[in-house]
Amino acid sequence: VMYRAPFSDKWERRPLDWAMDRIAQLTKETREKGFIETRDGAVLNHLTNVCSLGGATMDNEENYLIKKLFSGGLGIVSIENQARI
């Protein structure tokens, strides 16, 4: 994996395990910042600071799994697929 740190002008080689852990860590931090569990006594369990935009190269099965993971697992509200373009 090639990684460029914020504000750096150099690329570094990093192990794949490091990259996967970093992505998971940043996703978790972002989710914790924006997750809304309840509002006015109503259970929401949604996340509004992350979105997903799929493309036309993804098939129905991939879109189904993404929708289940992102909405049910992470609570992401904004999920769109641009397959009709």
C-alpha positions in Angstrom: 0.0 0.0 0.0 1.3 3.5 -0.9 0.5 6.0 1.8 1.0 9.8 1.9 0.5 11.3 5.3 -1.5 14.6 5.6 0.6 17.6 4.5 3.4 15.4 3.4 5.0 15.4 -0.1 6.4 11.9 0.2 4.7 8.5 -0.4 5.6 5.6 1.9 5.1 1.9 1.6 3.0 0.4 4.3 1.7 -3.1 4.9 -1.8 -4.0 3.9 -2.7 -4.9 7.5 -1.7 -1.4 8.6 -3.9 0.2 5.9 -6.9 -2.0 6.8 -6.5 -1.2 10.5 -6.1 2.5 9.7 -9.3 2.6 7.6 -11.2 0.8 10.4 -9.9 3.2 13.0 -10.8 6.3 11.0 -14.2 4.9 10.2 -14.9 4.2 13.9 -13.7 7.6 15.0 -15.9 9.3 12.4 -18.9 7.2 13.3 -18.5 8.0 17.0 -18.4 11.7 16.2 -21.6 11.8 14.2 -23.7 8.9 15.5 -27.1 10.0 16.8 -28.7 7.3 19.0 -31.8 9.1 20.2 -33.5 12.5 19.7 -36.5 13.8 21.6 -37.0 10.3 23.1 -37.2 8.6 19.7 -34.6 6.0 18.8 -32.8 7.0 15.6 -29.5 5.1 15.5 -28.3 7.0 12.4 -25.2 8.6 11.1 -25.3 11.7 9.0 -21.6 12.6 8.6 -20.8 9.6 6.3 -22.3 8.7 3.0 -22.0 6.0 0.3 -22.1 6.6 -3.4 -22.0 3.4 -5.6 -21.3 3.2 -9.3 -22.6 1.5 -12.3 -19.9 -1.3 -12.1 -21.5 -2.8 -9.0 -24.1 -5.5 -9.4 -27.4 -5.9 -7.5 -25.8 -8.3 -5.0 -23.0 -5.9 -4.1 -25.5 -3.1 -3.7 -27.7 -5.2 -1.5 -24.7 -6.1 0.8 -23.5 -2.5 0.9 -27.0 -1.3 1.8 -27.3 -3.9 4.6 -23.8 -3.1 6.0 -23.9 0.6 5.8 -27.5 1.2 6.9 -28.1 -1.6 9.3 -24.5 -2.1 10.6 -23.2 1.5 10.7 -26.4 3.5 10.6 -25.5 5.5 7.5 -28.5 7.4 6.2 -27.2 8.7 2.9 -26.7 5.7 0.6 -27.0 6.1 -3.2 -26.2 4.1 -6.3 -25.7 5.9 -9.6 -26.3 2.8 -11.8 -28.8 4.7 -13.8 -26.2 7.1 -15.3 
